[in-house]
Amino acid sequence: MMLNLSTLQTEQRNQNTLSIDTLSTLEMVHLINQEDTQVLNAISECAPSIATAIDAIYPCIENKGRLVYMGAGTSGRLGVLDASEWFPTYGVGEESVIGMIAGGDVALRVPIEGAEDDRDQAVKDMQSIHFNQNDVLLAIASSGRTPYCIGALEYAKSLGAKTVSLACVSKSEIGQIADIAIEAITGPEVVTGSTRMKAGSAQKMILNIISTSCMIKYGKVYGNLMVDVKPTNVKLIQRAKNIIQEATGCTQKRASDLLTQSHDNVKVAIVMELMNADYEHACQMLSDNEGRITHVVSR
């Protein structure tokens, strides 16, 4: 089957980099960097659709549904990466977010290029996690035409689930299917068709914006502090103490004691100090206020 990719912005030849193979190393670096500046503008242009997606995804998570990222190749890896970072940063795991890549986890390290063409496998992958109408699907494809993503979107819609697409071309195929289409037009790549570059950077930033914004709305951030961080290693233990200290103005020694008394729960430790409460009372106050420190201290 002959595919016509010539209309896709991500597949067109970049007129600014036609002679990049003749440049010095420093010139090459400057040129690639110059092209990367277009990423921020592309994200800014689609900010309204990103916000719309967040406002659809957050209620799903709040109501015990899941956000499921699905993609192939670089797009799939970026989805899995973002999903995997929710737990150490916000204490949220697969009960709320899952990343899936065409070809399975082995495709994170070993390219399985043909996997992206399998629509039926996308359905099987979604069935394996019991995807249902309470979940929301975010399909990621730079080209906007990946069959794996199309199959996933069609299945999600057949169940009545909300759907979001993320592409780097205009009028994308996946955007025509999804309820909400995010299209960050990053233009032709430095190396023709190498969408791990500008397109990948845009996707990574947009997924960061979506996940971070959802967690802020979910009460996982107090001010700009990640108060649901899980202190699971030396660095994160120290970060937890620093967060307690920043949030309450206490000493480092007191922050360390509070972390111990709160059973390593940063959010509880902060409420204990700010509200002069013991562990049980602090837990109850947070429970009564949907886990939001701001609501606790404002009452």
Secondary structure, DSSP 8 states (H G I E B T S, - for coil): -----TT-GGGS--GGGTTGGGS-HHHHHHHHHHHHTHHHHHHHHTHHHHHHHHHHHHHHHHTT--EEEEESHHHHHHHHHHHHTHHHHHS--TTTEEEEETT-GGGGTS--GGGGG-HHHHHHHHHHTT--TTSEEEEE-TTS--HHHHHHHHHHHHHT-EEEEEESSTT-HHHHHSSEEEE----S-SSTT-TTTHHHHHHHHHHHHHHHHHHHHTT-EETTEETT----SHHHHHHHHHHHHHHH---HHHHHHHHHHTTS-HHHHHHHHHTT--HHHHHHHHHHTTT-HHHHHT-
